[in-house]
Amino acid sequence: MALPLTDRAVGTALAAGPAYNTSALVWPVGRRGGRSPTRAERRALRSRRRRWLRKHGRAHGDLAVVGAIIENCRRGRLANRCGHPACPECADALQRLFVDATRCFIRSQPNQGWVRVSIILPGPETGEQPDFVAAGELARTILRQAGVTVGVLGIDASWNEDHRQERGEAGRFASHVCLHLYGLIPAANSLAVKAALKRLIPATDAAPRPVHTKPWDGSPAAIAYALKGEFQRRQTIERFDTKRGRLVRTTRDRPLTVAQQVQAVRALDRAGLAGRMVLVGLRFELSETGRLRLTPTN
């Protein structure tokens, strides 16, 4: 079966090789602005991922298949990359392609301001498996309904748990997978878009602020975050705020459990190369030199 045009363009650009140059394009990582991982660190992470897949592939046949794909990544020649989104090196290169194409497109729009938008998407229901492709379709529908005509975004996932012991079990939300849309939209009309998004996605106890916007400062980190490779288990807790004199809600990150890691790998496997990318009014194409670029659809 023929691949969709976006997957074909992204796959061709990835196979060309330059995106694997970890020093060609870097950005601060995480809340504290740490450095991007080096090539050696990515290779070490891929080795750990292979060992993890071999171990758990004994009980889960589909993980063994993914493990075999990643095992053969870069065997013999640079061009023999696996291109699997669960491969740390290929996911890192894919993220770099996404950042490079987005920055080039934004530079071609010098009179356009941009806003970072963060949206907690509705669903999946408690116990359901994360589905990046279905979430992407939902995201495009919601964005268009809110009046977004151009957007470059990606979908992140976190496994959210409520650890507010003071509330008791009845007062805490159920553990669930949270799919988080993050990216850039034009600043023009962004206030109206934000208001429309808030109407379309009401607040809940699990997501009290499902919509957030902020002017983009030009940092590539905001673009890269949309396709960050490592997922987290996010625990909601309460801590005492001395200034306010009361308990306030906050979160802490923890590594995924084995069961959550299995869900994450399966979700990435189903999504494929471009399954976490959400484009509105744009599409990926290859330039004459083979560089991935974003072009308007109209």
MARGU-85633 format. One record per residue (C-alpha): x, y, z; residue in three letters; residue number from 1. Coordinates in Angstrom, 3 decimals, padded with zeros to 6 digits, always signed. Example, Ala and Ser with C-alpha at 12.3 -4.5 7.8 and 13.67 -1.06 7.14 Angstrom:
BEGIN
R       east      north         up   resn   resi
R   +012.300   -004.500   +007.800    ALA      1
R   +013.670   -001.060   +007.140    SER      2
***
This chain:
BEGIN
R       east      north         up   resn   resi
R   +000.000   +000.000   +000.000    MET      1
R   +001.349   +003.448   -000.932    ALA      2
R   +002.395   +005.705   +001.918    LEU      3
R   +000.612   +009.049   +002.381    PRO      4
R   +002.471   +011.995   +000.819    LEU      5
R   +003.552   +013.382   +004.197    THR      6
R   +004.994   +010.040   +005.318    ASP      7
R   +006.745   +009.639   +001.973    ARG      8
R   +008.337   +013.095   +002.110    ALA      9
R   +009.394   +012.714   +005.747    VAL     10
R   +010.717   +009.192   +005.163    GLY     11
R   +012.764   +010.259   +002.143    THR     12
R   +014.263   +013.234   +003.991    ALA     13
R   +015.069   +011.060   +007.001    LEU     14
R   +016.762   +008.391   +004.883    ALA     15
R   +019.021   +011.026   +003.297    ALA     16
R   +021.010   +011.152   +006.536    GLY     17
R   +021.780   +014.808   +007.477    PRO     18
R   +019.145   +014.861   +010.223    ALA     19
R   +021.257   +012.365   +012.203    TYR     20
R   +023.953   +015.014   +012.666    ASN     21
R   +023.238   +015.855   +016.307    THR     22
R   +025.433   +018.988   +016.270    SER     23
R   +023.817   +020.560   +013.196    ALA     24
R   +020.804   +021.872   +015.103    LEU     25
R   +020.519   +022.006   +018.889    VAL     26
R   +018.150   +023.552   +021.418    TRP     27
R   +017.771   +023.724   +025.212    PRO     28
R   +015.973   +020.693   +026.652    VAL     29
R   +013.574   +020.546   +029.584    GLY     30
R   +012.450   +023.115   +032.118    ARG     31
R   +016.019   +023.846   +033.192    ARG     32
R   +017.294   +024.315   +029.651    GLY     33
R   +019.742   +021.416   +029.551    GLY     34
R   +021.742   +020.575   +026.438    ARG     35
R   +020.564   +018.291   +023.665    SER     36
R   +021.812   +014.666   +023.893    PRO     37
R   +024.993   +013.884   +021.973    THR     38
R   +025.226   +011.205   +019.301    ARG     39
R   +026.960   +008.856   +021.742    ALA     40
R   +024.208   +009.373   +024.307    GLU     41
R   +021.543   +008.632   +021.710    ARG     42
R   +023.334   +005.442   +020.694    ARG     43
R   +023.547   +004.376   +024.330    ALA     44
R   +019.828   +005.037   +024.722    LEU     45
R   +019.124   +002.948   +021.610    ARG     46
R   +021.148   +000.080   +023.098    SER     47
R   +019.129   +000.263   +026.307    ARG     48
R   +015.896   +000.353   +024.287    ARG     49
R   +016.977   -002.742   +022.328    ARG     50
R   +017.741   -004.638   +025.525    ARG     51
R   +014.382   -003.595   +027.008    TRP     52
R   +012.523   -004.743   +023.885    LEU     53
R   +014.375   -008.076   +023.843    ARG     54
R   +013.472   -008.660   +027.484    LYS     55
R   +009.791   -007.781   +027.217    HIS     56
R   +009.471   -009.164   +023.699    GLY     57
R   +009.509   -012.640   +025.257    ARG     58
R   +006.042   -011.942   +026.671    ALA     59
R   +004.788   -009.568   +023.952    HIS     60
R   +005.305   -010.675   +020.363    GLY     61
R   +004.633   -007.230   +018.909    ASP     62
R   +007.438   -005.755   +021.015    LEU     63
R   +009.796   -008.428   +019.698    ALA     64
R   +008.957   -007.280   +016.151    VAL     65
R   +009.696   -003.642   +017.025    VAL     66
R   +012.905   -004.751   +018.736    GLY     67
R   +014.063   -006.575   +015.600    ALA     68
R   +013.437   -003.448   +013.509    ILE     69
R   +015.463   -001.239   +015.855    ILE     70
R   +018.168   -003.935   +016.169    GLU     71
R   +018.891   -003.597   +012.446    ASN     72
R   +019.021   +000.208   +012.476    CYS     73
R   +022.231   +001.412   +010.801    ARG     74
R   +023.507   -002.105   +010.166    ARG     75
R   +026.173   -001.869   +007.476    GLY     76
R   +025.353   +001.549   +005.976    ARG     77
R   +024.081   +004.916   +007.190    LEU     78
R   +021.151   +004.700   +004.759    ALA     79
R   +019.926   +001.536   +006.475    ASN     80
R   +018.144   +003.438   +009.204    ARG     81
R   +015.017   +001.838   +010.618    CYS     82
R   +012.993   +005.069   +010.707    GLY     83
R   +010.903   +003.718   +013.568    HIS     84
R   +009.532   +006.360   +015.984    PRO     85
R   +010.426   +004.130   +018.962    ALA     86
R   +014.107   +004.160   +017.933    CYS     87
R   +015.798   +006.938   +019.979    PRO     88
R   +018.233   +007.889   +017.195    GLU     89
R   +015.563   +007.973   +014.473    CYS     90
R   +013.095   +009.807   +016.732    ALA     91
R   +015.793   +012.395   +017.462    ASP     92
R   +016.493   +012.830   +013.734    ALA     93
R   +012.771   +013.117   +013.013    LEU     94
R   +012.485   +015.832   +015.662    GLN     95
R   +015.423   +017.673   +014.065    ARG     96
R   +013.768   +017.504   +010.623    LEU     97
R   +010.547   +018.888   +012.108    PHE     98
R   +012.372   +021.783   +013.780    VAL     99
R   +014.408   +022.620   +010.665    ASP    100
R   +011.385   +022.601   +008.329    ALA    101
R   +009.330   +024.705   +010.747    THR    102
R   +012.085   +027.290   +011.235    ARG    103
R   +012.581   +027.619   +007.474    CYS    104
R   +008.854   +028.136   +006.942    PHE    105
R   +008.657   +030.768   +009.695    ILE    106
R   +011.635   +032.623   +008.206    ARG    107
R   +009.705   +032.765   +004.926    SER    108
R   +006.919   +034.650   +006.763    GLN    109
R   +008.867   +037.659   +008.147    PRO    110
R   +005.784   +039.778   +008.832    ASN    111
R   +003.957   +037.058   +010.752    GLN    112
R   +004.062   +036.797   +014.541    GLY    113
R   +003.599   +033.409   +016.205    TRP    114
R   +002.031   +032.129   +019.390    VAL    115
R   +002.757   +028.921   +021.293    ARG    116
R   -000.415   +026.985   +021.962    VAL    117
R   -000.835   +024.144   +024.445    SER    118
R   -004.022   +022.061   +024.390    ILE    119
R   -004.998   +019.041   +026.482    ILE    120
R   -007.081   +017.006   +024.048    LEU    121
R   -010.288   +015.274   +025.196    PRO    122
R   -009.894   +011.506   +025.772    GLY    123
R   -008.879   +008.780   +025.618    PRO    124
R   -011.182   +007.322   +028.223    GLU    125
R   -009.722   +005.673   +031.327    THR    126
R   -008.248   +002.309   +030.344    GLY    127
R   -008.101   +003.093   +026.601    GLU    128
R   -004.826   +002.864   +024.702    GLN    129
R   -003.316   +006.104   +023.336    PRO    130
R   -003.869   +006.625   +019.603    ASP    131
R   -001.796   +009.442   +018.108    PHE    132
R   -003.392   +009.225   +014.662    VAL    133
R   -006.961   +009.487   +015.978    ALA    134
R   -005.871   +012.283   +018.317    ALA    135
R   -004.341   +014.115   +015.359    GLY    136
R   -007.602   +013.969   +013.420    GLU    137
R   -009.480   +015.252   +016.469    LEU    138
R   -006.914   +018.030   +016.930    ALA    139
R   -007.229   +019.226   +013.328    ARG    140
R   -011.016   +019.286   +013.647    THR    141
R   -010.906   +021.288   +016.889    ILE    142
R   -008.324   +023.743   +015.548    LEU    143
R   -010.328   +024.426   +012.399    ARG    144
R   -013.513   +024.890   +014.433    GLN    145
R   -011.628   +027.437   +016.545    ALA    146
R   -010.606   +029.387   +013.447    GLY    147
R   -007.011   +028.193   +013.000    VAL    148
R   -006.041   +028.234   +009.318    THR    149
R   -002.290   +027.627   +009.695    VAL    150
R   -000.569   +025.613   +012.392    GLY    151
R   +002.501   +023.444   +013.034    VAL    152
R   +001.989   +021.199   +016.035    LEU    153
R   +002.771   +017.812   +017.513    GLY    154
R   +001.257   +015.443   +020.061    ILE    155
R   +002.963   +014.541   +023.325    ASP    156
R   +001.694   +011.941   +025.803    ALA    157
R   +001.883   +011.631   +029.568    SER    158
R   +000.501   +009.036   +031.958    TRP    159
R   -001.274   +011.094   +034.614    ASN    160
R   -001.937   +009.993   +038.187    GLU    161
R   -003.589   +011.762   +041.116    ASP    162
R   -001.520   +011.516   +044.319    HIS    163
R   -003.374   +014.141   +046.376    ARG    164
R   -003.691   +012.043   +049.517    GLN    165
R   -005.602   +014.734   +051.403    GLU    166
R   -008.570   +014.328   +049.069    ARG    167
R   -009.245   +010.651   +049.576    GLY    168
R   -009.864   +008.200   +046.747    GLU    169
R   -013.312   +009.595   +045.878    ALA    170
R   -011.918   +013.093   +045.380    GLY    171
R   -009.082   +012.138   +043.016    ARG    172
R   -009.277   +011.718   +039.247    PHE    173
R   -008.650   +008.292   +037.715    ALA    174
R   -005.241   +007.489   +036.242    SER    175
R   -005.289   +008.017   +032.483    HIS    176
R   -003.237   +008.776   +029.380    VAL    177
R   -003.177   +012.485   +028.551    CYS    178
R   -002.594   +013.527   +024.922    LEU    179
R   -001.149   +017.007   +024.754    HIS    180
R   -001.164   +019.113   +021.570    LEU    181
R   +001.644   +021.644   +021.402    TYR    182
R   +002.947   +023.932   +018.683    GLY    183
R   +002.728   +027.257   +016.880    LEU    184
R   -000.141   +029.206   +015.315    ILE    185
R   -000.167   +032.758   +013.870    PRO    186
R   -000.472   +035.541   +016.446    ALA    187
R   -003.103   +037.311   +014.356    ALA    188
R   -006.555   +036.479   +015.737    ASN    189
R   -004.991   +034.281   +018.450    SER    190
R   -007.137   +035.819   +021.221    LEU    191
R   -010.322   +034.821   +019.402    ALA    192
R   -008.854   +031.372   +018.723    VAL    193
R   -008.010   +030.926   +022.413    LYS    194
R   -011.547   +031.907   +023.454    ALA    195
R   -013.028   +029.455   +020.935    ALA    196
R   -010.723   +026.656   +022.106    LEU    197
R   -011.795   +027.212   +025.715    LYS    198
R   -015.426   +026.845   +024.661    ARG    199
R   -014.652   +023.669   +022.724    LEU    200
R   -012.518   +022.101   +025.489    ILE    201
R   -013.974   +022.842   +028.936    PRO    202
R   -011.854   +022.546   +032.081    ALA    203
R   -012.023   +019.388   +034.210    THR    204
R   -010.478   +018.350   +037.519    ASP    205
R   -007.903   +016.300   +035.606    ALA    206
R   -007.128   +019.249   +033.286    ALA    207
R   -008.068   +022.541   +034.986    PRO    208
R   -006.298   +024.603   +032.282    ARG    209
R   -006.697   +022.649   +029.046    PRO    210
R   -005.869   +025.637   +026.816    VAL    211
R   -002.877   +027.912   +027.199    HIS    212
R   -001.212   +030.360   +024.793    THR    213
R   +001.947   +032.436   +025.022    LYS    214
R   +003.879   +034.596   +022.522    PRO    215
R   +006.677   +032.607   +020.883    TRP    216
R   +010.157   +033.882   +021.728    ASP    217
R   +011.783   +032.374   +018.631    GLY    218
R   +013.486   +029.498   +020.459    SER    219
R   +013.578   +026.188   +018.544    PRO    220
R   +012.926   +024.433   +021.875    ALA    221
R   +009.237   +025.308   +021.587    ALA    222
R   +009.084   +023.582   +018.198    ILE    223
R   +011.092   +020.567   +019.358    ALA    224
R   +008.892   +020.062   +022.423    TYR    225
R   +005.993   +019.098   +020.168    ALA    226
R   +007.861   +015.922   +019.166    LEU    227
R   +009.941   +015.207   +022.262    LYS    228
R   +011.029   +011.593   +022.358    GLY    229
R   +010.686   +010.690   +026.031    GLU    230
R   +007.284   +010.432   +027.724    PHE    231
R   +006.658   +010.925   +031.441    GLN    232
R   +004.419   +009.725   +034.221    ARG    233
R   +002.966   +012.912   +035.685    ARG    234
R   +001.721   +012.844   +039.249    GLN    235
R   -000.607   +015.536   +040.587    THR    236
R   +000.223   +016.399   +044.196    ILE    237
R   -000.435   +019.183   +046.685    GLU    238
R   +002.213   +021.166   +048.534    ARG    239
R   +001.967   +023.908   +051.119    PHE    240
R   +002.543   +027.391   +049.684    ASP    241
R   +003.967   +029.612   +052.429    THR    242
R   +003.013   +032.815   +050.588    LYS    243
R   -000.607   +031.783   +050.159    ARG    244
R   -000.787   +029.926   +053.449    GLY    245
R   -002.552   +026.931   +051.934    ARG    246
R   -002.091   +023.763   +049.879    LEU    247
R   -001.699   +024.348   +046.147    VAL    248
R   -001.845   +021.928   +043.248    ARG    249
R   +001.355   +021.036   +041.388    THR    250
R   +002.867   +018.101   +039.473    THR    251
R   +006.011   +015.987   +039.573    ARG    252
R   +007.465   +013.793   +036.833    ASP    253
R   +008.380   +010.149   +037.322    ARG    254
R   +009.618   +007.455   +034.881    PRO    255
R   +006.980   +005.332   +033.163    LEU    256
R   +006.142   +001.939   +034.624    THR    257
R   +006.795   -001.138   +032.475    VAL    258
R   +003.095   -001.375   +031.536    ALA    259
R   +003.085   +002.289   +030.525    GLN    260
R   +006.265   +001.853   +028.476    GLN    261
R   +004.598   -001.035   +026.635    VAL    262
R   +001.621   +001.215   +025.832    GLN    263
R   +003.957   +003.977   +024.640    ALA    264
R   +005.915   +001.720   +022.257    VAL    265
R   +002.701   +000.279   +020.841    ARG    266
R   +001.256   +003.763   +020.316    ALA    267
R   +004.402   +004.887   +018.484    LEU    268
R   +004.397   +001.725   +016.372    ASP    269
R   +000.797   +002.356   +015.296    ARG    270
R   +001.463   +006.037   +014.601    ALA    271
R   +004.393   +005.563   +012.245    GLY    272
R   +006.789   +008.300   +011.180    LEU    273
R   +004.430   +011.270   +010.891    ALA    274
R   +001.607   +010.124   +013.165    GLY    275
R   +002.385   +012.643   +015.920    ARG    276
R   +002.638   +015.639   +013.566    MET    277
R   -000.415   +017.880   +013.212    VAL    278
R   -000.387   +020.339   +010.304    LEU    279
R   -003.191   +022.782   +009.534    VAL    280
R   -003.151   +024.528   +006.156    GLY    281
R   +000.317   +023.116   +005.440    LEU    282
R   +001.949   +019.996   +004.052    ARG    283
R   +005.442   +018.559   +003.875    PHE    284
R   +007.249   +018.454   +000.541    GLU    285
R   +010.819   +017.900   -000.601    LEU    286
R   +012.742   +020.800   -002.112    SER    287
R   +014.825   +020.376   -005.259    GLU    288
R   +017.829   +019.698   -003.022    THR    289
R   +015.941   +017.041   -001.038    GLY    290
R   +015.388   +019.181   +002.046    ARG    291
R   +012.097   +018.768   +003.895    LEU    292
R   +009.974   +021.911   +003.751    ARG    293
R   +006.509   +023.118   +004.703    LEU    294
R   +004.291   +024.591   +001.996    THR    295
R   +000.728   +025.984   +002.149    PRO    296
R   -002.002   +023.644   +000.961    THR    297
R   -003.900   +026.404   -000.877    ASN    298
***
